[in-house]
């Protein structure tokens, strides 16, 4: 057991497994801080993962695949925002509907476009990044260097998200909309536009997470390849108390659970019990620490402007 924890591959895998959780968790933070519960992030991730592969394979350029995934993710998020914010539809039911649609839609496109052979094996991947000097440091170099470029983009976005939410006027307005939309509107803030912004940001970040799975970590698409990561990201966001760094810390914890389950598969532990570890941790987070967290006061509450 000691050898497992001293293996740099465990900690490198922790970062890799945390990335597709941290990105939608950041997105969920934006959305829920504006007062909209977006559980459609699972579906957005799945749709973005497919279109990332499709555009990457069509153009031979993984960066175009990433851009296409982001555009599609934002479009789906805006459709969700239109129904949830403008039409005041039930956000939970709407999100589940999009998730179910995404599962069937991507499976249909996969079979229709690529057939039983699946996506092309020569689909371009996003590059990995070797950090100068750091890569040569024993142990640390193996952990921190050599990841997909999206991992490092995620770290940059983490700091930008925290700065935006807690150190800018627009971030303050976004949080005000999620706490007390009536007071925010009285102060001259456009509640609807800011809720659209929060949901669009969740679409952008969820799409990045989906693209990471299909053209960052792999170069292929499989039906339901998100495997509930959008839901785990929501748990990470709640665990992190709706803050960027808290959500990232929780994503690292869930990523560690996943990486550890992979490392323990060749041991005497039950494989089925090991594979349950990340999901069991999600349940414990929601029942335990998650239950003590206080969401934004207007989170999930539809709002109709008085004007």
C-alpha positions as a Markdown table, in Angstrom:
| # | Residue | x | y | z |
|---|---|---|---|---|
| 1 | Unk | 0.0 | 0.0 | 0.0 |
| 2 | Unk | 2.9 | 2.4 | 0.8 |
| 3 | Unk | 4.3 | 1.9 | -2.7 |
| 4 | Unk | 1.0 | 3.0 | -4.2 |
| 5 | Unk | 1.0 | 6.4 | -2.4 |
| 6 | Unk | 4.7 | 6.9 | -3.3 |
| 7 | Unk | 4.0 | 6.3 | -6.9 |
| 8 | Unk | 4.0 | 9.6 | -8.9 |
| 9 | Unk | 1.5 | 8.1 | -11.4 |
| 10 | Unk | -1.1 | 8.1 | -8.7 |
| 11 | Unk | -0.8 | 11.8 | -8.2 |
| 12 | Unk | -0.5 | 12.6 | -11.9 |
| 13 | Unk | -3.6 | 10.6 | -12.5 |
| 14 | Unk | -5.3 | 12.5 | -9.7 |
| 15 | Unk | -4.8 | 15.8 | -11.6 |
| 16 | Unk | -5.8 | 14.2 | -14.9 |
| 17 | Unk | -9.0 | 12.7 | -13.3 |
| 18 | Unk | -9.8 | 16.0 | -11.5 |
| 19 | Unk | -9.7 | 18.1 | -14.6 |
| 20 | Unk | -13.0 | 17.0 | -16.2 |
| 21 | Unk | -14.6 | 17.5 | -12.8 |
| 22 | Unk | -13.1 | 20.8 | -11.9 |
| 23 | Unk | -14.1 | 22.5 | -15.2 |
| 24 | Unk | -17.9 | 21.8 | -15.0 |
| 25 | Unk | -17.7 | 22.4 | -11.2 |
| 26 | Unk | -16.4 | 25.9 | -12.0 |
| 27 | Unk | -19.2 | 26.3 | -14.6 |
| 28 | Unk | -21.8 | 25.2 | -12.0 |
| 29 | Unk | -20.4 | 27.8 | -9.6 |
| 30 | Unk | -21.0 | 30.6 | -12.2 |
| 31 | Unk | -24.5 | 29.3 | -12.9 |
| 32 | Unk | -25.6 | 28.8 | -9.3 |
| 33 | Unk | -24.1 | 32.0 | -8.2 |
| 34 | Unk | -26.4 | 33.7 | -10.6 |
| 35 | Unk | -29.4 | 31.7 | -9.2 |
| 36 | Unk | -29.7 | 28.9 | -11.8 |
| 37 | Unk | -29.3 | 25.2 | -11.0 |
| 38 | Unk | -27.7 | 23.7 | -14.1 |
| 39 | Unk | -27.7 | 19.9 | -13.8 |
| 40 | Unk | -27.6 | 19.8 | -17.7 |
| 41 | Unk | -23.8 | 20.0 | -17.4 |
| 42 | Unk | -23.6 | 16.3 | -17.8 |
| 43 | Unk | -25.4 | 16.5 | -21.2 |
| 44 | Unk | -23.4 | 19.5 | -22.3 |
| 45 | Unk | -20.2 | 17.7 | -21.5 |
| 46 | Unk | -21.3 | 14.6 | -23.6 |
| 47 | Unk | -22.5 | 16.7 | -26.6 |
| 48 | Unk | -19.3 | 18.7 | -26.5 |
| 49 | Unk | -17.2 | 15.6 | -26.3 |
| 50 | Unk | -18.8 | 14.2 | -29.5 |
| 51 | Unk | -18.5 | 17.4 | -31.5 |
| 52 | Unk | -14.9 | 17.9 | -30.3 |
| 53 | Unk | -14.0 | 14.6 | -32.0 |
| 54 | Unk | -16.2 | 15.2 | -35.0 |
| 55 | Unk | -14.7 | 18.7 | -35.8 |
| 56 | Unk | -11.2 | 17.4 | -35.0 |
| 57 | Unk | -11.5 | 14.5 | -37.3 |
| 58 | Unk | -13.2 | 16.5 | -40.1 |
| 59 | Unk | -10.6 | 19.3 | -40.1 |
| 60 | Unk | -7.5 | 17.4 | -38.9 |
| 61 | Unk | -7.0 | 20.1 | -36.3 |
| 62 | Unk | -7.7 | 19.4 | -32.6 |
| 63 | Unk | -7.9 | 23.1 | -31.8 |
| 64 | Unk | -10.7 | 23.5 | -34.2 |
| 65 | Unk | -12.3 | 20.5 | -32.6 |
| 66 | Unk | -12.0 | 22.3 | -29.2 |
| 67 | Unk | -13.5 | 25.5 | -30.6 |
| 68 | Unk | -16.4 | 23.6 | -32.1 |
| 69 | Unk | -17.1 | 21.9 | -28.8 |
| 70 | Unk | -17.1 | 25.2 | -27.0 |
| 71 | Unk | -19.5 | 26.8 | -29.4 |
| 72 | Unk | -21.9 | 23.8 | -29.3 |
| 73 | Unk | -21.7 | 23.7 | -25.5 |
| 74 | Unk | -22.5 | 27.4 | -25.2 |
| 75 | Unk | -25.4 | 27.0 | -27.6 |
| 76 | Unk | -26.9 | 24.2 | -25.6 |
| 77 | Unk | -26.4 | 26.2 | -22.4 |
| 78 | Unk | -28.2 | 29.2 | -23.9 |
| 79 | Unk | -31.1 | 27.0 | -24.9 |
| 80 | Unk | -31.3 | 25.7 | -21.3 |
| 81 | Unk | -31.1 | 29.4 | -20.1 |
| 82 | Unk | -33.9 | 30.4 | -22.4 |
| 83 | Unk | -36.2 | 27.7 | -21.1 |
| 84 | Unk | -35.1 | 28.0 | -17.4 |
| 85 | Unk | -34.7 | 31.8 | -17.1 |
| 86 | Unk | -37.0 | 33.3 | -19.7 |
| 87 | Unk | -39.8 | 30.7 | -19.6 |
| 88 | Unk | -39.2 | 29.9 | -15.9 |
| 89 | Unk | -39.3 | 26.1 | -16.6 |
| 90 | Unk | -38.4 | 23.7 | -13.8 |
| 91 | Unk | -34.7 | 23.7 | -13.8 |
| 92 | Unk | -34.2 | 20.2 | -12.5 |
| 93 | Unk | -36.6 | 18.6 | -14.9 |
| 94 | Unk | -35.2 | 20.6 | -17.8 |
| 95 | Unk | -31.6 | 19.7 | -16.9 |
| 96 | Unk | -32.5 | 16.0 | -16.7 |
| 97 | Unk | -34.3 | 16.2 | -20.1 |
| 98 | Unk | -31.2 | 17.7 | -21.7 |
| 99 | Unk | -29.0 | 15.0 | -20.2 |
| 100 | Unk | -31.3 | 12.2 | -21.5 |
| 101 | Unk | -31.5 | 13.9 | -24.9 |
| 102 | Unk | -27.7 | 14.2 | -25.0 |
| 103 | Unk | -27.2 | 10.5 | -24.3 |
| 104 | Unk | -29.5 | 9.4 | -27.2 |
| 105 | Unk | -28.5 | 12.2 | -29.5 |
| 106 | Unk | -24.8 | 11.5 | -29.4 |
| 107 | Unk | -25.3 | 7.8 | -29.7 |
| 108 | Unk | -27.5 | 8.4 | -32.8 |
| 109 | Unk | -24.9 | 10.7 | -34.3 |
| 110 | Unk | -22.1 | 8.2 | -33.6 |
| 111 | Unk | -23.9 | 5.4 | -35.3 |
| 112 | Unk | -25.1 | 7.5 | -38.2 |
| 113 | Unk | -21.9 | 9.3 | -39.0 |
| 114 | Unk | -19.2 | 6.7 | -38.1 |
| 115 | Unk | -21.1 | 3.4 | -37.8 |
| 116 | Unk | -19.9 | 0.4 | -35.9 |
| 117 | Unk | -16.3 | 1.2 | -36.5 |
| 118 | Unk | -16.5 | 4.2 | -34.2 |
| 119 | Unk | -14.7 | 7.5 | -34.5 |
| 120 | Unk | -11.5 | 7.5 | -36.7 |
| 121 | Unk | -8.4 | 6.2 | -34.9 |
| 122 | Unk | -6.3 | 8.9 | -36.4 |
| 123 | Unk | -8.4 | 11.7 | -34.9 |
| 124 | Unk | -6.0 | 14.5 | -33.7 |
| 125 | Unk | -5.5 | 15.1 | -30.0 |
| 126 | Unk | -4.8 | 18.3 | -28.2 |
| 127 | Unk | -1.1 | 18.5 | -27.3 |
| 128 | Unk | 0.5 | 17.7 | -24.0 |
| 129 | Unk | 2.7 | 20.2 | -22.3 |
| 130 | Unk | 6.1 | 19.5 | -20.9 |
| 131 | Unk | 7.0 | 22.2 | -18.4 |
| 132 | Unk | 10.7 | 23.3 | -18.7 |
| 133 | Unk | 12.9 | 22.6 | -15.7 |
| 134 | Unk | 9.9 | 21.2 | -13.8 |
| 135 | Unk | 9.8 | 18.0 | -15.9 |
| 136 | Unk | 13.4 | 17.2 | -14.9 |
| 137 | Unk | 12.6 | 17.3 | -11.1 |
| 138 | Unk | 12.3 | 13.8 | -9.7 |
| 139 | Unk | 8.7 | 12.8 | -8.6 |
| 140 | Unk | 7.4 | 16.4 | -9.0 |
| 141 | Unk | 8.1 | 16.4 | -12.7 |
| 142 | Unk | 6.2 | 13.2 | -13.3 |
| 143 | Unk | 3.2 | 14.7 | -11.3 |
| 144 | Unk | 3.0 | 18.2 | -12.7 |
| 145 | Unk | 4.4 | 18.0 | -16.2 |
| 146 | Unk | 3.2 | 16.1 | -19.3 |
| 147 | Unk | -0.5 | 16.7 | -19.0 |
| 148 | Unk | -2.9 | 17.8 | -21.7 |
| 149 | Unk | -2.9 | 21.5 | -22.5 |
| 150 | Unk | -6.5 | 21.7 | -21.1 |
| 151 | Unk | -5.2 | 20.8 | -17.6 |
| 152 | Unk | -3.1 | 24.0 | -17.6 |
| 153 | Unk | -5.9 | 26.0 | -19.2 |
| 154 | Unk | -8.1 | 24.8 | -16.3 |
| 155 | Unk | -5.6 | 26.1 | -13.8 |
| 156 | Unk | -5.5 | 29.5 | -15.4 |
| 157 | Unk | -9.3 | 29.6 | -15.6 |
| 158 | Unk | -9.5 | 28.7 | -11.9 |
| 159 | Unk | -7.6 | 31.9 | -10.9 |
| 160 | Unk | -9.5 | 34.0 | -13.4 |
| 161 | Unk | -12.9 | 32.7 | -12.1 |
| 162 | Unk | -12.0 | 33.5 | -8.5 |
| 163 | Unk | -10.9 | 37.0 | -9.4 |
| 164 | Unk | -14.0 | 37.6 | -11.6 |
| 165 | Unk | -16.5 | 36.5 | -8.9 |
| 166 | Unk | -14.9 | 38.1 | -5.9 |
| 167 | Unk | -12.8 | 41.0 | -7.2 |
| 168 | Unk | -14.8 | 42.6 | -10.0 |
| 169 | Unk | -18.0 | 44.7 | -10.1 |
| 170 | Unk | -19.6 | 42.3 | -12.7 |
| 171 | Unk | -18.8 | 39.4 | -10.4 |
| 172 | Unk | -20.4 | 41.2 | -7.5 |
| 173 | Unk | -23.5 | 41.8 | -9.6 |
| 174 | Unk | -23.7 | 38.2 | -10.6 |
| 175 | Unk | -23.6 | 37.1 | -7.0 |
| 176 | Unk | -26.2 | 39.7 | -6.1 |
| 177 | Unk | -28.6 | 38.3 | -8.7 |
| 178 | Unk | -28.2 | 34.8 | -7.1 |
| 179 | Unk | -28.8 | 36.1 | -3.6 |
| 180 | Unk | -31.6 | 38.7 | -4.0 |
| 181 | Unk | -32.8 | 39.3 | -7.6 |
| 182 | Unk | -35.5 | 41.8 | -6.4 |
| 183 | Unk | -32.9 | 44.0 | -4.7 |
| 184 | Unk | -30.5 | 43.6 | -7.6 |
| 185 | Unk | -33.2 | 44.8 | -10.1 |
| 186 | Unk | -34.0 | 47.7 | -7.8 |
| 187 | Unk | -30.3 | 48.7 | -8.0 |
| 188 | Unk | -30.6 | 48.7 | -11.8 |
| 189 | Unk | -29.0 | 45.3 | -12.5 |
| 190 | Unk | -30.4 | 43.3 | -15.4 |
| 191 | Unk | -31.2 | 40.0 | -13.6 |
| 192 | Unk | -32.1 | 38.0 | -16.8 |
| 193 | Unk | -28.9 | 39.0 | -18.7 |
| 194 | Unk | -26.7 | 38.1 | -15.8 |
| 195 | Unk | -28.4 | 34.7 | -15.3 |
| 196 | Unk | -27.9 | 34.0 | -19.0 |
| 197 | Unk | -24.2 | 34.9 | -18.5 |
| 198 | Unk | -23.9 | 32.5 | -15.6 |
| 199 | Unk | -25.4 | 29.7 | -17.5 |
| 200 | Unk | -23.4 | 30.5 | -20.7 |
| 201 | Unk | -20.2 | 30.3 | -18.5 |
| 202 | Unk | -21.3 | 26.9 | -17.2 |
| 203 | Unk | -21.8 | 25.8 | -20.8 |
| 204 | Unk | -18.3 | 27.0 | -21.8 |
| 205 | Unk | -16.6 | 25.3 | -19.0 |
| 206 | Unk | -18.6 | 22.1 | -19.2 |
| 207 | Unk | -17.7 | 22.0 | -22.9 |
| 208 | Unk | -14.0 | 22.2 | -22.1 |
| 209 | Unk | -14.4 | 19.3 | -19.7 |
| 210 | Unk | -16.2 | 17.2 | -22.3 |
| 211 | Unk | -13.5 | 18.1 | -24.9 |
| 212 | Unk | -10.8 | 17.1 | -22.5 |
| 213 | Unk | -12.3 | 13.6 | -22.3 |
| 214 | Unk | -12.5 | 13.0 | -26.0 |
| 215 | Unk | -9.6 | 14.9 | -27.6 |
| 216 | Unk | -7.5 | 15.7 | -24.5 |
| 217 | Unk | -7.2 | 12.4 | -22.6 |
| 218 | Unk | -8.2 | 10.3 | -25.6 |
| 219 | Unk | -8.8 | 10.8 | -29.3 |
| 220 | Unk | -12.1 | 9.0 | -29.6 |
| 221 | Unk | -15.7 | 9.2 | -28.5 |
| 222 | Unk | -17.7 | 6.5 | -26.7 |
| 223 | Unk | -21.4 | 6.7 | -25.8 |
| 224 | Unk | -21.9 | 8.0 | -22.2 |
| 225 | Unk | -18.2 | 8.5 | -21.8 |
| 226 | Unk | -18.8 | 11.2 | -19.3 |
| 227 | Unk | -20.0 | 8.5 | -16.8 |
| 228 | Unk | -21.8 | 10.8 | -14.5 |
| 229 | Unk | -18.9 | 13.3 | -14.2 |
| 230 | Unk | -21.3 | 16.2 | -14.6 |
| 231 | Unk | -23.2 | 15.1 | -11.5 |
| 232 | Unk | -20.0 | 14.5 | -9.6 |
| 233 | Unk | -18.9 | 18.0 | -10.6 |
| 234 | Unk | -22.1 | 19.4 | -9.0 |
| 235 | Unk | -21.3 | 17.5 | -5.9 |
| 236 | Unk | -17.7 | 19.0 | -6.0 |
| 237 | Unk | -19.3 | 22.5 | -6.3 |
| 238 | Unk | -21.5 | 21.9 | -3.3 |
| 239 | Unk | -18.6 | 20.3 | -1.4 |
| 240 | Unk | -16.5 | 23.4 | -2.3 |
| 241 | Unk | -19.3 | 25.8 | -1.1 |
| 242 | Unk | -19.9 | 27.4 | -4.4 |
| 243 | Unk | -16.4 | 28.9 | -4.7 |
| 244 | Unk | -13.8 | 28.3 | -7.5 |
| 245 | Unk | -11.0 | 27.1 | -5.2 |
| 246 | Unk | -13.3 | 25.1 | -3.0 |
| 247 | Unk | -14.7 | 23.4 | -6.1 |
| 248 | Unk | -11.3 | 22.6 | -7.4 |
| 249 | Unk | -10.2 | 21.2 | -4.1 |
| 250 | Unk | -13.2 | 18.9 | -4.0 |
| 251 | Unk | -12.6 | 17.9 | -7.7 |
| 252 | Unk | -9.0 | 16.9 | -6.6 |
| 253 | Unk | -10.5 | 14.8 | -3.8 |
| 254 | Unk | -12.8 | 13.0 | -6.2 |
| 255 | Unk | -10.0 | 12.7 | -8.8 |
| 256 | Unk | -7.8 | 11.1 | -6.1 |
| 257 | Unk | -10.6 | 8.6 | -5.3 |
| 258 | Unk | -10.8 | 7.7 | -9.0 |
| 259 | Unk | -7.0 | 7.4 | -9.5 |
| 260 | Unk | -6.7 | 5.3 | -6.3 |
| 261 | Unk | -9.5 | 3.0 | -7.5 |
| 262 | Unk | -7.5 | 2.4 | -10.7 |
| 263 | Unk | -4.3 | 1.8 | -8.8 |
| 264 | Unk | -6.0 | -0.7 | -6.5 |
| 265 | Unk | -7.6 | -2.8 | -9.3 |
| 266 | Unk | -4.7 | -5.2 | -9.4 |
| 267 | Unk | -4.7 | -5.8 | -5.6 |
| 268 | Unk | -6.6 | -8.1 | -3.4 |
| 269 | Unk | -9.4 | -5.5 | -2.9 |
| 270 | Unk | -12.8 | -6.3 | -4.6 |
| 271 | Unk | -12.8 | -4.6 | -8.0 |
| 272 | Unk | -16.5 | -3.7 | -7.8 |
| 273 | Unk | -16.0 | -2.1 | -4.4 |
| 274 | Unk | -13.0 | -0.2 | -5.7 |
| 275 | Unk | -14.9 | 1.2 | -8.7 |
| 276 | Unk | -17.7 | 2.4 | -6.4 |
| 277 | Unk | -15.2 | 4.6 | -4.5 |
| 278 | Unk | -15.6 | 7.9 | -6.4 |
| 279 | Unk | -19.4 | 7.6 | -6.4 |
| 280 | Unk | -19.6 | 6.7 | -2.7 |
| 281 | Unk | -17.5 | 9.7 | -2.0 |
| 282 | Unk | -19.9 | 11.8 | -4.0 |
| 283 | Unk | -22.8 | 10.6 | -1.8 |
| 284 | Unk | -20.9 | 11.2 | 1.4 |
| 285 | Unk | -20.1 | 14.7 | 0.2 |
| 286 | Unk | -23.7 | 15.5 | -0.5 |
| 287 | Unk | -25.1 | 13.9 | 2.7 |
| 288 | Unk | -22.3 | 15.2 | 5.0 |
| 289 | Unk | -20.4 | 18.4 | 4.3 |
| 290 | Unk | -22.7 | 19.2 | 1.4 |
| 291 | Unk | -25.7 | 19.2 | 3.8 |
| 292 | Unk | -24.0 | 21.9 | 5.9 |
| 293 | Unk | -23.3 | 24.2 | 2.9 |
| 294 | Unk | -25.5 | 27.1 | 2.3 |
| 295 | Unk | -26.3 | 27.8 | -1.4 |
| 296 | Unk | -27.1 | 31.2 | -2.8 |
| 297 | Unk | -30.5 | 32.3 | -1.4 |
| 298 | Unk | -32.2 | 32.5 | -4.8 |
| 299 | Unk | -30.5 | 29.4 | -6.3 |
| 300 | Unk | -33.0 | 27.5 | -8.4 |
| 301 | Unk | -35.8 | 30.1 | -7.9 |
| 302 | Unk | -37.3 | 31.5 | -11.2 |
| 303 | Unk | -37.5 | 35.3 | -11.4 |
| 304 | Unk | -39.8 | 37.5 | -13.5 |
| 305 | Unk | -38.6 | 41.1 | -13.9 |
| 306 | Unk | -41.0 | 43.7 | -12.4 |
| 307 | Unk | -40.4 | 46.1 | -15.2 |
